[in-house]
Amino acid sequence: MQRRDFIRQAGAGALAGALAPAFAQATAERSAFIISGFPAGGMGDQVARPLAEKLRGRYAANVLVDAKVGAGGRIAVDHVRRAAPDGMAILQIPSSPMTLYPNTYRKLSYDPLIDFTPVCSTVNYAFVLTAGPGVPGEVRTVADYLKWVQANPQAASYGVPAAGSALHFVGMLLERHSGRKLTAVPYKGGAPLLNDVLGGQVPVSVSVLGEVMPHIRSGRLRGLAVSSAQRSPFLPDVPTFAEQGMNDVVVQEWLGWFMPARAPRERVQQLSTLVGEGLRDPGLIDSLAKNGLQPYHQPPEEFAQLVRSDLARWAPIVKASGFTAED
């Protein structure tokens, strides 16, 4: 090596060493954004905002929550897919857009296994088959409901917050298992569905546990079955579908965090570790419980495997249903 080349390379190395602390400081002074696919004030906010507070000053100087609402969460997914892979754009999304939609949509702008880096899961939650005042009070179990439907086929409908959602597939799994014709009535969100169930306009619904939990506890609604593998600690008196002989009706959704593909490994690991610490805070655990949410932290490698296994699990279920989502 000639002397001038050695000096040039040595100088470059020294410059890089001098810039490294400056680069780290610049990163620390930037804002990170948690991009949520659903409206502010909803379930996602109950997770994202307290965690953002715990991450502020530790992961980045500021951590903000930004809702990119629409298309069942796909707008937020696509936004983060196109973001710089520098650890500053974080997608918070339920499992369905990453594990169910790839099986129901003929075309998606993203591939969950190629376009994203799994960071961690944060919480999980169950769904509840819920009967309202439009169903006789003696209907207390799924068997009671199916018997009532057989006698009243005109009332064999169930509401879901969105067509093609995991909640919709709980209804389809129930229909397939029971052999009864049940008609899904899709709504645009859980709030209008809840109003109609409470008002008796739709007899039953498949709803997120946290949205109907207060009304089941008060007696205004009746929980017929929960979709998780075990009974929910928040509604211990409501049996699972599996307990009632429907072992294939087991669906539990998670909320997960992702970064764009090729995100720095050290940033992924750092964020996952900090989130795990935050989810062990007793105050946050109590706050989540009020919304029917359970802490469920899986680090990057385990979370990536969960995404792959859920994606594979939904494939035959969707195929058997014949359902195709519409844009």
Phi and psi in degrees as GROMACS dihedral restraints (atoms count N, CA, C in turn):
[ dihedral_restraints ]
;  ai    aj    ak    al  type     phi  dphi    fc
    3     4     5     6     1   -73.0    20    10
    4     5     6     7     1   153.4    20    10
    6     7     8     9     1   -57.5    20    10
    7     8     9    10     1   -41.7    20    10
    9    10    11    12     1   -67.0    20    10
   10    11    12    13     1   -33.9    20    10
   12    13    14    15     1   -67.9    20    10
   13    14    15    16     1   -39.2    20    10
   15    16    17    18     1   -62.5    20    10
   16    17    18    19     1   -44.9    20    10
   18    19    20    21     1   -62.4    20    10
   19    20    21    22     1   -41.1    20    10
   21    22    23    24     1   -62.9    20    10
   22    23    24    25     1   -45.4    20    10
   24    25    26    27     1   -69.0    20    10
   25    26    27    28     1   -39.9    20    10
   27    28    29    30     1   -61.2    20    10
   28    29    30    31     1   -40.5    20    10
   30    31    32    33     1   -64.9    20    10
   31    32    33    34     1   -39.4    20    10
   33    34    35    36     1   -65.3    20    10
   34    35    36    37     1   -40.7    20    10
   36    37    38    39     1   -63.8    20    10
   37    38    39    40     1   -41.7    20    10
   39    40    41    42     1   -63.8    20    10
   40    41    42    43     1   -39.3    20    10
   42    43    44    45     1   -64.5    20    10
   43    44    45    46     1   -42.6    20    10
   45    46    47    48     1   -62.7    20    10
   46    47    48    49     1   -41.4    20    10
   48    49    50    51     1   -63.2    20    10
   49    50    51    52     1   -37.7    20    10
   51    52    53    54     1   -70.1    20    10
   52    53    54    55     1   -32.1    20    10
   54    55    56    57     1   -81.3    20    10
   55    56    57    58     1   -21.2    20    10
   57    58    59    60     1   -57.0    20    10
   58    59    60    61     1   -49.9    20    10
   60    61    62    63     1   -62.0    20    10
   61    62    63    64     1   -36.0    20    10
   63    64    65    66     1   -64.8    20    10
   64    65    66    67     1   -39.6    20    10
   66    67    68    69     1   -64.9    20    10
   67    68    69    70     1   -44.4    20    10
   69    70    71    72     1   -61.1    20    10
   70    71    72    73     1   -40.7    20    10
   72    73    74    75     1   -65.8    20    10
   73    74    75    76     1   -39.9    20    10
   75    76    77    78     1   -63.1    20    10
   76    77    78    79     1   -39.1    20    10
   78    79    80    81     1   -64.8    20    10
   79    80    81    82     1   -42.9    20    10
   81    82    83    84     1   -63.5    20    10
   82    83    84    85     1   -27.6    20    10
   84    85    86    87     1   -86.9    20    10
   85    86    87    88     1    -5.3    20    10
   87    88    89    90     1   -84.5    20    10
   88    89    90    91     1   165.6    20    10
   90    91    92    93     1   -98.3    20    10
   91    92    93    94     1   135.8    20    10
   93    94    95    96     1   -97.4    20    10
   94    95    96    97     1   149.0    20    10
   96    97    98    99     1  -122.9    20    10
   97    98    99   100     1   125.4    20    10
   99   100   101   102     1   -92.5    20    10
  100   101   102   103     1   111.7    20    10
  102   103   104   105     1   -95.0    20    10
  103   104   105   106     1   117.1    20    10
  105   106   107   108     1  -105.3    20    10
  106   107   108   109     1   143.9    20    10
  108   109   110   111     1   -90.5    20    10
  109   110   111   112     1     5.3    20    10
  111   112   113   114     1  -133.8    20    10
  112   113   114   115     1   161.1    20    10
  114   115   116   117     1   -59.7    20    10
  115   116   117   118     1   151.0    20    10
  117   118   119   120     1   -60.8    20    10
  118   119   120   121     1   145.4    20    10
  120   121   122   123     1    92.3    20    10
  121   122   123   124     1    -9.7    20    10
  123   124   125   126     1   -87.2    20    10
  124   125   126   127     1  -166.2    20    10
  126   127   128   129     1   -58.2    20    10
  127   128   129   130     1   -41.5    20    10
  129   130   131   132     1   -58.4    20    10
  130   131   132   133     1   -36.1    20    10
  132   133   134   135     1   -65.2    20    10
  133   134   135   136     1   -31.2    20    10
  135   136   137   138     1   -65.3    20    10
  136   137   138   139     1   -19.0    20    10
  138   139   140   141     1  -101.2    20    10
  139   140   141   142     1   -49.7    20    10
  141   142   143   144     1   -66.0    20    10
  142   143   144   145     1   -43.9    20    10
  144   145   146   147     1   -70.3    20    10
  145   146   147   148     1   -45.7    20    10
  147   148   149   150     1   -65.2    20    10
  148   149   150   151     1   -34.0    20    10
  150   151   152   153     1   -69.7    20    10
  151   152   153   154     1   -36.0    20    10
  153   154   155   156     1   -60.2    20    10
  154   155   156   157     1   -39.8    20    10
  156   157   158   159     1   -62.2    20    10
  157   158   159   160     1   -40.3    20    10
  159   160   161   162     1   -72.9    20    10
  160   161   162   163     1   -25.2    20    10
  162   163   164   165     1   -86.9    20    10
  163   164   165   166     1   -20.9    20    10
  165   166   167   168     1   -62.1    20    10
  166   167   168   169     1   125.8    20    10
  168   169   170   171     1    85.2    20    10
  169   170   171   172     1    -9.5    20    10
  171   172   173   174     1  -111.1    20    10
  172   173   174   175     1   -47.6    20    10
  174   175   176   177     1   -89.3    20    10
  175   176   177   178     1   -39.7    20    10
  177   178   179   180     1  -152.8    20    10
  178   179   180   181     1   163.3    20    10
  180   181   182   183     1   -57.6    20    10
  181   182   183   184     1   -38.6    20    10
  183   184   185   186     1  -140.5    20    10
  184   185   186   187     1   143.9    20    10
  186   187   188   189     1  -129.4    20    10
  187   188   189   190     1   116.7    20    10
  189   190   191   192     1  -113.6    20    10
  190   191   192   193     1   151.4    20    10
  192   193   194   195     1  -107.2    20    10
  193   194   195   196     1   128.0    20    10
  195   196   197   198     1  -130.8    20    10
  196   197   198   199     1   124.5    20    10
  198   199   200   201     1   -91.3    20    10
  199   200   201   202     1   126.2    20    10
  201   202   203   204     1  -115.6    20    10
  202   203   204   205     1    88.1    20    10
  204   205   206   207     1   -89.8    20    10
  205   206   207   208     1   142.6    20    10
  207   208   209   210     1   134.4    20    10
  208   209   210   211     1   158.0    20    10
  210   211   212   213     1    55.9    20    10
  211   212   213   214     1    37.9    20    10
  213   214   215   216     1    61.0    20    10
  214   215   216   217     1    31.1    20    10
  216   217   218   219     1    96.4    20    10
  217   218   219   220     1    -9.0    20    10
  219   220   221   222     1   -70.0    20    10
  220   221   222   223     1   -26.4    20    10
  222   223   224   225     1   -65.8    20    10
  223   224   225   226     1   -43.7    20    10
  225   226   227   228     1   -64.8    20    10
  226   227   228   229     1   -42.5    20    10
  228   229   230   231     1   -58.5    20    10
  229   230   231   232     1   -47.4    20    10
  231   232   233   234     1   -67.8    20    10
  232   233   234   235     1   -34.3    20    10
  234   235   236   237     1   -60.9    20    10
  235   236   237   238     1   -46.3    20    10
  237   238   239   240     1   -73.1    20    10
  238   239   240   241     1   -33.5    20    10
  240   241   242   243     1   -55.8    20    10
  241   242   243   244     1   -37.2    20    10
  243   244   245   246     1   -90.2    20    10
  244   245   246   247     1    -2.5    20    10
  246   247   248   249     1   -76.8    20    10
  247   248   249   250     1   161.0    20    10
  249   250   251   252     1   -65.2    20    10
  250   251   252   253     1   136.7    20    10
  252   253   254   255     1   -83.0    20    10
  253   254   255   256     1    59.7    20    10
  255   256   257   258     1  -112.5    20    10
  256   257   258   259     1     7.5    20    10
  258   259   260   261     1    86.9    20    10
  259   260   261   262     1     0.2    20    10
  261   262   263   264     1   -94.2    20    10
  262   263   264   265     1   -14.8    20    10
  264   265   266   267     1  -109.4    20    10
  265   266   267   268     1   119.6    20    10
  267   268   269   270     1  -124.4    20    10
  268   269   270   271     1   123.8    20    10
  270   271   272   273     1   -92.5    20    10
  271   272   273   274     1   127.1    20    10
  273   274   275   276     1  -109.3    20    10
  274   275   276   277     1   120.1    20    10
  276   277   278   279     1  -148.8    20    10
  277   278   279   280     1   143.6    20    10
  279   280   281   282     1   -65.7    20    10
  280   281   282   283     1   167.4    20    10
  282   283   284   285     1   -65.2    20    10
  283   284   285   286     1   -31.4    20    10
  285   286   287   288     1   -55.2    20    10
  286   287   288   289     1   -49.2    20    10
  288   289   290   291     1   -60.7    20    10
  289   290   291   292     1   -23.4    20    10
  291   292   293   294     1   -98.7    20    10
  292   293   294   295     1   -22.2    20    10
  294   295   296   297     1  -123.3    20    10
  295   296   297   298     1   -24.6    20    10
  297   298   299   300     1   -99.5    20    10
  298   299   300   301     1   -48.1    20    10
  300   301   302   303     1   -56.1    20    10
  301   302   303   304     1   -39.4    20    10
  303   304   305   306     1   -60.1    20    10
  304   305   306   307     1   -18.5    20    10
  306   307   308   309     1   -95.4    20    10
  307   308   309   310     1   -18.3    20    10
  309   310   311   312     1  -104.2    20    10
  310   311   312   313     1   -29.2    20    10
  312   313   314   315     1   -92.6    20    10
  313   314   315   316     1   134.1    20    10
  315   316   317   318     1   -67.0    20    10
  316   317   318   319     1   -34.7    20    10
  318   319   320   321     1  -135.2    20    10
  319   320   321   322     1   131.1    20    10
  321   322   323   324     1  -127.8    20    10
  322   323   324   325     1   151.9    20    10
  324   325   326   327     1   -79.8    20    10
  325   326   327   328     1    -2.9    20    10
  327   328   329   330     1  -140.5    20    10
  328   329   330   331     1   157.4    20    10
  330   331   332   333     1  -120.2    20    10
  331   332   333   334     1   116.0    20    10
  333   334   335   336     1   -61.5    20    10
  334   335   336   337     1   -26.0    20    10
  336   337   338   339     1   -88.0    20    10
  337   338   339   340     1   -15.2    20    10
  339   340   341   342     1  -110.5    20    10
  340   341   342   343     1   -39.5    20    10
  342   343   344   345     1   -89.9    20    10
  343   344   345   346     1    -3.4    20    10
  345   346   347   348     1  -136.6    20    10
  346   347   348   349     1   154.8    20    10
  348   349   350   351     1  -109.5    20    10
  349   350   351   352     1   114.1    20    10
  351   352   353   354     1   -65.6    20    10
  352   353   354   355     1   132.7    20    10
  354   355   356   357     1   -99.8    20    10
  355   356   357   358     1   -60.2    20    10
  357   358   359   360     1  -173.4    20    10
  358   359   360   361     1   160.6    20    10
  360   361   362   363     1   -89.2    20    10
  361   362   363   364     1   158.5    20    10
  363   364   365   366     1  -120.7    20    10
  364   365   366   367     1   -49.9    20    10
  366   367   368   369     1  -142.5    20    10
  367   368   369   370     1   164.5    20    10
  369   370   371   372     1  -132.7    20    10
  370   371   372   373     1   165.3    20    10
  372   373   374   375     1  -158.5    20    10
  373   374   375   376     1   155.0    20    10
  375   376   377   378     1  -104.0    20    10
  376   377   378   379     1   169.6    20    10
  378   379   380   381     1  -110.8    20    10
  379   380   381   382     1   158.9    20    10
  381   382   383   384     1  -132.5    20    10
  382   383   384   385     1   130.3    20    10
  384   385   386   387     1   -79.9    20    10
  385   386   387   388     1   116.3    20    10
  387   388   389   390     1  -122.7    20    10
  388   389   390   391     1   131.7    20    10
  390   391   392   393     1  -103.0    20    10
  391   392   393   394     1   139.0    20    10
  393   394   395   396     1  -107.7    20    10
  394   395   396   397     1  -168.2    20    10
  396   397   398   399     1   -66.8    20    10
  397   398   399   400     1   -10.5    20    10
  399   400   401   402     1   -77.4    20    10
  400   401   402   403     1    -3.7    20    10
  402   403   404   405     1  -116.2    20    10
  403   404   405   406     1   136.5    20    10
  405   406   407   408     1   -54.6    20    10
  406   407   408   409     1   146.2    20    10
  408   409   410   411     1   -62.8    20    10
  409   410   411   412     1   -23.2    20    10
  411   412   413   414     1   -75.6    20    10
  412   413   414   415     1    -9.2    20    10
  414   415   416   417     1   -79.2    20    10
  415   416   417   418     1   107.6    20    10
  417   418   419   420     1  -123.9    20    10
  418   419   420   421     1   -13.4    20    10
  420   421   422   423     1  -131.5    20    10
  421   422   423   424     1   171.8    20    10
  423   424   425   426     1   -65.0    20    10
  424   425   426   427     1   -39.2    20    10
  426   427   428   429     1   -61.3    20    10
  427   428   429   430     1   -41.4    20    10
  429   430   431   432     1   -59.8    20    10
  430   431   432   433     1   -43.8    20    10
  432   433   434   435     1   -63.8    20    10
  433   434   435   436     1   -45.7    20    10
  435   436   437   438     1   -65.7    20    10
  436   437   438   439     1   -35.5    20    10
  438   439   440   441     1   -65.8    20    10
  439   440   441   442     1   -41.5    20    10
  441   442   443   444     1   -65.3    20    10
  442   443   444   445     1   -40.3    20    10
  444   445   446   447     1   -63.4    20    10
  445   446   447   448     1   -39.2    20    10
  447   448   449   450     1   -61.6    20    10
  448   449   450   451     1   -36.9    20    10
  450   451   452   453     1   -82.0    20    10
  451   452   453   454     1   -19.6    20    10
  453   454   455   456     1  -132.3    20    10
  454   455   456   457     1    67.3    20    10
  456   457   458   459     1   -60.0    20    10
  457   458   459   460     1   -23.8    20    10
  459   460   461   462     1   -68.8    20    10
  460   461   462   463     1   -16.2    20    10
  462   463   464   465     1  -105.1    20    10
  463   464   465   466     1    14.1    20    10
  465   466   467   468     1   -82.7    20    10
  466   467   468   469     1    62.5    20    10
  468   469   470   471     1  -133.3    20    10
  469   470   471   472     1   153.8    20    10
  471   472   473   474     1  -138.3    20    10
  472   473   474   475     1   140.6    20    10
  474   475   476   477     1   -89.4    20    10
  475   476   477   478     1   145.9    20    10
  477   478   479   480     1  -135.7    20    10
  478   479   480   481     1   150.2    20    10
  480   481   482   483     1   -67.1    20    10
  481   482   483   484     1   -21.1    20    10
  483   484   485   486     1  -162.3    20    10
  484   485   486   487     1   141.6    20    10
  486   487   488   489     1   -68.0    20    10
  487   488   489   490     1   139.6    20    10
  489   490   491   492     1    78.9    20    10
  490   491   492   493     1     4.4    20    10
  492   493   494   495     1   -80.2    20    10
  493   494   495   496     1   169.2    20    10
  495   496   497   498     1   -61.3    20    10
  496   497   498   499     1   -33.5    20    10
  498   499   500   501     1   -64.0    20    10
  499   500   501   502     1   -39.3    20    10
  501   502   503   504     1   -59.9    20    10
  502   503   504   505     1   -40.5    20    10
  504   505   506   507     1   -72.2    20    10
  505   506   507   508     1   -26.0    20    10
  507   508   509   510     1   -60.3    20    10
  508   509   510   511     1   -45.1    20    10
  510   511   512   513     1   -62.3    20    10
  511   512   513   514     1   -41.7    20    10
  513   514   515   516     1   -67.4    20    10
  514   515   516   517     1   -36.8    20    10
  516   517   518   519     1   -64.6    20    10
  517   518   519   520     1   -40.1    20    10
  519   520   521   522     1   -63.5    20    10
  520   521   522   523     1   -43.3    20    10
  522   523   524   525     1   -60.8    20    10
  523   524   525   526     1   -45.5    20    10
  525   526   527   528     1   -64.6    20    10
  526   527   528   529     1   -41.0    20    10
  528   529   530   531     1   -68.1    20    10
  529   530   531   532     1   -41.7    20    10
  531   532   533   534     1   -81.6    20    10
  532   533   534   535     1   -24.6    20    10
  534   535   536   537     1    77.9    20    10
  535   536   537   538     1     5.8    20    10
  537   538   539   540     1   -92.3    20    10
  538   539   540   541     1   146.3    20    10
  540   541   542   543     1   -81.3    20    10
  541   542   543   544     1   114.8    20    10
  543   544   545   546     1  -122.3    20    10
  544   545   546   547     1   131.0    20    10
  546   547   548   549     1  -102.7    20    10
  547   548   549   550     1   124.3    20    10
  549   550   551   552     1   -78.4    20    10
  550   551   552   553     1   138.4    20    10
  552   553   554   555     1  -117.8    20    10
  553   554   555   556     1    99.3    20    10
  555   556   557   558     1   -77.2    20    10
  556   557   558   559     1   140.2    20    10
  558   559   560   561     1  -115.5    20    10
  559   560   561   562     1   171.1    20    10
  561   562   563   564     1  -102.0    20    10
  562   563   564   565     1    70.9    20    10
  564   565   566   567     1   112.7    20    10
  565   566   567   568     1   162.7    20    10
  567   568   569   570     1   -74.3    20    10
  568   569   570   571     1   -30.0    20    10
  570   571   572   573     1   -64.8    20    10
  571   572   573   574     1   -51.1    20    10
  573   574   575   576     1   -64.7    20    10
  574   575   576   577     1   -32.5    20    10
  576   577   578   579     1   -64.7    20    10
  577   578   579   580     1   -45.1    20    10
  579   580   581   582     1   -59.5    20    10
  580   581   582   583     1   -42.5    20    10
  582   583   584   585     1   -59.2    20    10
  583   584   585   586     1   -41.4    20    10
  585   586   587   588     1   -74.9    20    10
  586   587   588   589     1   -32.3    20    10
  588   589   590   591     1   -67.8    20    10
  589   590   591   592     1   -45.5    20    10
  591   592   593   594     1   -62.6    20    10
  592   593   594   595     1   -32.9    20    10
  594   595   596   597     1   -86.5    20    10
  595   596   597   598     1    -5.5    20    10
  597   598   599   600     1    83.2    20    10
  598   599   600   601     1     5.3    20    10
  600   601   602   603     1   -70.6    20    10
  601   602   603   604     1   -29.3    20    10
  603   604   605   606     1  -126.2    20    10
  604   605   606   607     1   132.7    20    10
  606   607   608   609     1   -67.7    20    10
  607   608   609   610     1   -45.6    20    10
  609   610   611   612     1  -135.9    20    10
  610   611   612   613     1   164.4    20    10
  612   613   614   615     1  -141.0    20    10
  613   614   615   616     1   158.6    20    10
  615   616   617   618     1  -108.1    20    10
  616   617   618   619     1   111.7    20    10
  618   619   620   621     1  -127.5    20    10
  619   620   621   622     1   160.0    20    10
  621   622   623   624     1   -66.7    20    10
  622   623   624   625     1   134.2    20    10
  624   625   626   627     1   -52.4    20    10
  625   626   627   628     1   -46.6    20    10
  627   628   629   630     1   -61.7    20    10
  628   629   630   631     1   -27.9    20    10
  630   631   632   633     1   -76.7    20    10
  631   632   633   634     1   -29.7    20    10
  633   634   635   636     1  -107.1    20    10
  634   635   636   637     1   -10.7    20    10
  636   637   638   639     1   -51.9    20    10
  637   638   639   640     1   -48.4    20    10
  639   640   641   642     1   -61.7    20    10
  640   641   642   643     1   -34.4    20    10
  642   643   644   645     1   -77.7    20    10
  643   644   645   646     1   -29.6    20    10
  645   646   647   648     1   -70.8    20    10
  646   647   648   649     1   -42.1    20    10
  648   649   650   651     1   -64.1    20    10
  649   650   651   652     1   -33.6    20    10
  651   652   653   654     1   -81.1    20    10
  652   653   654   655     1   -14.4    20    10
  654   655   656   657     1    94.2    20    10
  655   656   657   658     1    -2.0    20    10
  657   658   659   660     1   -70.7    20    10
  658   659   660   661     1   -29.0    20    10
  660   661   662   663     1  -125.7    20    10
  661   662   663   664     1   161.5    20    10
  663   664   665   666     1  -120.5    20    10
  664   665   666   667     1   128.1    20    10
  666   667   668   669     1   -84.8    20    10
  667   668   669   670     1   119.4    20    10
  669   670   671   672     1   -91.6    20    10
  670   671   672   673     1   -32.1    20    10
  672   673   674   675     1  -167.6    20    10
  673   674   675   676     1   146.6    20    10
  675   676   677   678     1  -105.6    20    10
  676   677   678   679     1   151.7    20    10
  678   679   680   681     1   -89.2    20    10
  679   680   681   682     1    -5.9    20    10
  681   682   683   684     1   -76.3    20    10
  682   683   684   685     1   167.0    20    10
  684   685   686   687     1   -69.6    20    10
  685   686   687   688     1   -33.4    20    10
  687   688   689   690     1  -120.1    20    10
  688   689   690   691     1   163.1    20    10
  690   691   692   693     1   -60.7    20    10
  691   692   693   694     1   148.1    20    10
  693   694   695   696     1   -76.9    20    10
  694   695   696   697     1   136.5    20    10
  696   697   698   699     1   -65.5    20    10
  697   698   699   700     1   -16.2    20    10
  699   700   701   702     1   -87.0    20    10
  700   701   702   703     1   -22.2    20    10
  702   703   704   705     1  -136.1    20    10
  703   704   705   706     1    66.8    20    10
  705   706   707   708     1   -65.3    20    10
  706   707   708   709     1   -17.2    20    10
  708   709   710   711     1   -87.2    20    10
  709   710   711   712     1    -6.3    20    10
  711   712   713   714     1   -96.6    20    10
  712   713   714   715     1   118.2    20    10
  714   715   716   717     1   -72.6    20    10
  715   716   717   718     1   161.3    20    10
  717   718   719   720     1   -80.1    20    10
  718   719   720   721     1   165.1    20    10
  720   721   722   723     1   -61.2    20    10
  721   722   723   724     1   -41.5    20    10
  723   724   725   726     1   -60.1    20    10
  724   725   726   727     1   -40.0    20    10
  726   727   728   729     1   -61.3    20    10
  727   728   729   730     1   -25.9    20    10
  729   730   731   732     1   -98.3    20    10
  730   731   732   733     1    21.4    20    10
  732   733   734   735     1    90.5    20    10
  733   734   735   736     1     7.2    20    10
  735   736   737   738     1  -113.5    20    10
  736   737   738   739     1    75.2    20    10
  738   739   740   741     1   -66.9    20    10
  739   740   741   742     1   -21.2    20    10
  741   742   743   744     1   -87.6    20    10
  742   743   744   745     1    -6.0    20    10
  744   745   746   747     1   -97.4    20    10
  745   746   747   748     1    71.8    20    10
  747   748   749   750     1  -129.9    20    10
  748   749   750   751     1   109.0    20    10
  750   751   752   753     1  -139.4    20    10
  751   752   753   754     1   124.9    20    10
  753   754   755   756     1  -134.1    20    10
  754   755   756   757     1   123.8    20    10
  756   757   758   759     1   -94.6    20    10
  757   758   759   760     1   149.8    20    10
  759   760   761   762     1  -119.5    20    10
  760   761   762   763     1   162.5    20    10
  762   763   764   765     1  -111.7    20    10
  763   764   765   766     1   126.7    20    10
  765   766   767   768     1  -128.1    20    10
  766   767   768   769     1   160.6    20    10
  768   769   770   771     1  -114.2    20    10
  769   770   771   772     1   137.5    20    10
  771   772   773   774     1  -134.5    20    10
  772   773   774   775     1   157.7    20    10
  774   775   776   777     1  -121.6    20    10
  775   776   777   778     1   165.2    20    10
  777   778   779   780     1   -60.0    20    10
  778   779   780   781     1   159.5    20    10
  780   781   782   783     1   -56.7    20    10
  781   782   783   784     1   148.6    20    10
  783   784   785   786     1    69.3    20    10
  784   785   786   787     1    21.0    20    10
  786   787   788   789     1   -65.1    20    10
  787   788   789   790     1   147.5    20    10
  789   790   791   792     1   -59.1    20    10
  790   791   792   793     1   128.5    20    10
  792   793   794   795     1   -56.9    20    10
  793   794   795   796     1   -39.9    20    10
  795   796   797   798     1   -67.3    20    10
  796   797   798   799     1   -32.8    20    10
  798   799   800   801     1   -71.7    20    10
  799   800   801   802     1   -39.3    20    10
  801   802   803   804     1   -59.8    20    10
  802   803   804   805     1   -48.5    20    10
  804   805   806   807     1   -65.6    20    10
  805   806   807   808     1   -40.9    20    10
  807   808   809   810     1   -61.2    20    10
  808   809   810   811     1   -46.1    20    10
  810   811   812   813     1   -65.0    20    10
  811   812   813   814     1   -44.1    20    10
  813   814   815   816     1   -59.6    20    10
  814   815   816   817     1   -43.9    20    10
  816   817   818   819     1   -62.7    20    10
  817   818   819   820     1   -43.7    20    10
  819   820   821   822     1   -66.9    20    10
  820   821   822   823     1   -38.5    20    10
  822   823   824   825     1   -64.6    20    10
  823   824   825   826     1   -42.6    20    10
  825   826   827   828     1   -59.3    20    10
  826   827   828   829     1   -41.4    20    10
  828   829   830   831     1   -63.1    20    10
  829   830   831   832     1   -44.1    20    10
  831   832   833   834     1   -62.3    20    10
  832   833   834   835     1   -37.1    20    10
  834   835   836   837     1   -73.2    20    10
  835   836   837   838     1    -9.7    20    10
  837   838   839   840     1   -92.1    20    10
  838   839   840   841     1    -0.9    20    10
  840   841   842   843     1   -71.1    20    10
  841   842   843   844     1   124.0    20    10
  843   844   845   846     1   -57.8    20    10
  844   845   846   847     1   -37.9    20    10
  846   847   848   849     1   -63.4    20    10
  847   848   849   850     1   -40.9    20    10
  849   850   851   852     1   -69.4    20    10
  850   851   852   853     1   -39.5    20    10
  852   853   854   855     1   -58.7    20    10
  853   854   855   856     1   -43.9    20    10
  855   856   857   858     1   -63.9    20    10
  856   857   858   859     1   -41.6    20    10
  858   859   860   861     1   -63.8    20    10
  859   860   861   862     1   -42.6    20    10
  861   862   863   864     1   -63.6    20    10
  862   863   864   865     1   -40.7    20    10
  864   865   866   867     1   -59.6    20    10
  865   866   867   868     1   -34.9    20    10
  867   868   869   870     1   -63.4    20    10
  868   869   870   871     1   -19.1    20    10
  870   871   872   873     1  -110.0    20    10
  871   872   873   874     1    15.2    20    10
  873   874   875   876     1    72.0    20    10
  874   875   876   877     1    25.4    20    10
  876   877   878   879     1  -112.0    20    10
  877   878   879   880     1   139.2    20    10
  879   880   881   882     1  -114.5    20    10
  880   881   882   883     1   132.6    20    10
  882   883   884   885     1   -56.2    20    10
  883   884   885   886     1   136.2    20    10
  885   886   887   888     1  -150.6    20    10
  886   887   888   889     1    80.5    20    10
  888   889   890   891     1   -96.9    20    10
  889   890   891   892     1   119.8    20    10
  891   892   893   894     1  -121.0    20    10
  892   893   894   895     1   128.0    20    10
  894   895   896   897     1   -69.1    20    10
  895   896   897   898     1   172.9    20    10
  897   898   899   900     1   -49.0    20    10
  898   899   900   901     1   -51.6    20    10
  900   901   902   903     1   -65.5    20    10
  901   902   903   904     1   -44.7    20    10
  903   904   905   906     1   -66.9    20    10
  904   905   906   907     1   -38.6    20    10
  906   907   908   909     1   -65.6    20    10
  907   908   909   910     1   -41.0    20    10
  909   910   911   912     1   -60.0    20    10
  910   911   912   913     1   -39.8    20    10
  912   913   914   915     1   -66.7    20    10
  913   914   915   916     1   -37.4    20    10
  915   916   917   918     1   -61.6    20    10
  916   917   918   919     1   -43.5    20    10
  918   919   920   921     1   -60.2    20    10
  919   920   921   922     1   -46.1    20    10
  921   922   923   924     1   -63.9    20    10
  922   923   924   925     1   -42.2    20    10
  924   925   926   927     1   -69.8    20    10
  925   926   927   928     1   -38.9    20    10
  927   928   929   930     1   -67.8    20    10
  928   929   930   931     1   -37.8    20    10
  930   931   932   933     1   -60.2    20    10
  931   932   933   934     1   -44.3    20    10
  933   934   935   936     1   -70.2    20    10
  934   935   936   937     1   -34.6    20    10
  936   937   938   939     1   -65.6    20    10
  937   938   939   940     1   -39.4    20    10
  939   940   941   942     1   -72.1    20    10
  940   941   942   943     1   -26.6    20    10
  942   943   944   945     1   -54.4    20    10
  943   944   945   946     1   -53.9    20    10
  945   946   947   948     1   -69.4    20    10
  946   947   948   949     1   -29.7    20    10
  948   949   950   951     1   -65.9    20    10
  949   950   951   952     1   -45.6    20    10
  951   952   953   954     1   -66.0    20    10
  952   953   954   955     1   -43.0    20    10
  954   955   956   957     1   -60.3    20    10
  955   956   957   958     1   -43.5    20    10
  957   958   959   960     1   -65.7    20    10
  958   959   960   961     1   -30.9    20    10
  960   961   962   963     1   -74.9    20    10
  961   962   963   964     1   -26.8    20    10
  963   964   965   966     1    75.2    20    10
  964   965   966   967     1     8.1    20    10
  966   967   968   969     1   -77.8    20    10
  967   968   969   970     1   137.4    20    10
  969   970   971   972     1  -129.6    20    10
  970   971   972   973     1   127.8    20    10
  972   973   974   975     1   -74.4    20    10
  973   974   975   976     1   147.6    20    10
  975   976   977   978     1  -110.7    20    10
  976   977   978   979     1   140.9    20    10
